[in-house]
């Protein structure tokens, strides 16, 4: 595992397409029980090298009802985004994750994590990559999350930019968040 994590952190496959120096961000251990697959690091995460170290991470930890110490314990939680480096900025936010990362690194990494009990697929990029026969919209995918459990739990991105979506879909907070917390507890993940 350490050798593979070193290889990932030294990866320069898409360097020519990145606006900043490559800085792959990943957290994993062979003992991890929960896997979080998000989009790609933002600028704050790129600067610190700490995954989900931004307002989106604060909201995700609130959804999960876990603190930073547990969240950043790789023996419990693995974090492997669809793109490991900051992809740059587009017109309405960050660019999509680079397409090279997931096909190159996910399978070898996940093969070394046999204790994963639940995978959170955060946002459309992770859901499009991992969910077969999923509904066309993120809203319907999250609404139909039971179709993908117990392996996958699809979620919207916890970005402050998605507050409007959450306001338009109050069932997410009232129904999905409590269920998510129960699924996380079932993986023996507690603060």
Buried (B, 14 or more C-beta within 10 A) or exposed (E): BEEBBEBBBEBEBBEEBBEEEBBBBBBBBEBBBBBBBBBBBBBBBBBEEBBBBBBBBEBBBEBBBBEBEBBBBBEBBBBBBBBBBBBBEEEEEBBBBBBBBBEBBBEEBBEBBEBBBBBBBBBBBBBEBBBEEBBEEBBEBBBEBEEBEEEBBBBBBBBEEBEEBBEEBEEBEEBBBEEBBEBBEEBEBEE
